[in-house]
Amino acid sequence: DFEAAWADAFDAKHAIAVNSATSGLYAAVGAAGVGPGDEVIVSPYTMMASVTAAVVFNAVPVFADIDPKTYCISAETIRPCITPRTKAIVVVHIFGQPADMDPIMELAREHDLVVIEDAAQAPYATYNDRAVGTLGHMGVFSLNYQKHIHTGEGGVVTTNDPVFAEKVSLIRNHAEAVVGRRGVQDIINMVGFNFRMGEIEATIGLCQLRKGPELVSQRLANVAYLERKLQGVPGIQIPYAAQGARHVYYLHALGYDAQPGVSRATFVEALKAELPATELREGEGPLVGAGYVRPIYLEPMYQQRTAYGDKGCPFACPHYKGSVSYEKGICPEVEKAHFETLLTHELMRPPMTESDLDDVAAAFHKVAENLDKLRDHEARQPKD
């Protein structure tokens, strides 16, 4: 029932429920036929599983840089990464911002590539009046507790292709044990897992689907109200929203133009000092941060080029005939965003009220009004 309701809500022919978006990504990459010797083009600025999904099937991730306006990879950044070994592209609609999908799909058709949308942070986002997660060959949504709607933990894979739908379903549930009696001929990657969603989560999901549109509408209203209040704050850039796209703001991704003598880190620490911790997430402090995740290619797996065993697989797999760089500097836009210019916060989510948002805006304005004090404070700090 939940799968049917999800497919209907997002105008997809098939919806396959899984126990997490991570599982959904693994199943989707497996269904795409990715394997040893292949490359998968990915974003460097996303939750790790968007990339690890390629490694799980012994393929090598190739990182495309982001568009500095959207923080998503684009056709322009993907094209130079395509090689004869490229099998698939994982496009992440990061922060709830839809990637520019039409040029990406055109590029994929040109090179016969499978496109998997990671829509974990973008349920109810749209691109040219079409639901994000239904634009590529497969889409993956998250129902983790931090997301727009959730079941505690869970995910959904959407597709309009019955072949991909069957493959995802098989990988979800011990494929190798059932392909024989089902008469499945193509058993590539039919090594199954236990990625099933439980009945309790599915029941919660049915309720959440009914609440989803209103929760997202409230989130968008909160963002619009807060952005009006933030107009004129020195150094703060309002997020870009592409024409024809509906951004659903998993995070509010602000740009920070460095003010003379006031680093982003100092600005953020001052801002956090003016804000309370979020109820039920007190241990995290105010939900404000500098940057998002460290560019993934800088993590140990990629710097040391080893995942399976001690032989350097999949990077040194004898089936892999390519060469890929994970050096710092390969994606300058993502490094600039993460280390210099991106400021994120979650202080616009339901059930924040306009009074709450007034407090958030007041904190930004207070920090901006005291830049001279922050300069003095920063000047007194010991230098490395």
Secondary structure, DSSP 8 states (H G I E B T S, - for coil): -HHHHHHHHTT-SEEEEES-HHHHHHHHHHHTT--TT-EEEE-SSS-THHHHHHHHTT-EEEE--B-TTTSSB-HHHHGGG--TTEEEEEEE-GGG----HHHHHHHHHHHT-EEEEE-TT-TT-EETTEETTSSSSEEEEE--TTSSS--SS-EEEEES-HHHHHHHHHHHBTGGGTHHHHT----TT----B-B--HHHHHHHHHHHHHHHHHHHHHHHHHHHHHHHHTT-TTEE-----TTEE---SSEEEEE--BTTB-HHHHHHHHHHTS---TT-GGG-SSEEESSS--GGGSHHHHTT--BTTTTBTTT-TT--------TTSSHHHHHIIIIIEEEE-TT-TT--HHHHHHHHHHHHHHHHTHHHHHHHHHHS---
